[in-house]
Amino acid sequence: MGQRCFRGKIEDVPGCEGLALDLDALWVELDRLGDEVPGEGDVQD
């Protein structure tokens, strides 16, 4: 079965049984990450 997209979610990704992506939440997170200062929160050795 191919992928299905329903209300901002992709379900039934070929080769990834059980994977579902919430695209709306993904874009919100990417927007939030874009506001961070580079290097802030990096892990120190």
Residue pairs with C-beta under 8 A, 6 or more apart in sequence:
1 12
1 14
2 12
2 14
3 10
3 11
3 12
3 13
3 14
4 10
4 11
4 12
5 11
5 23
8 22
8 23
8 24
9 20
9 21
9 22
9 23
9 24
10 20
10 21
10 23
11 20
13 19
13 20
13 21
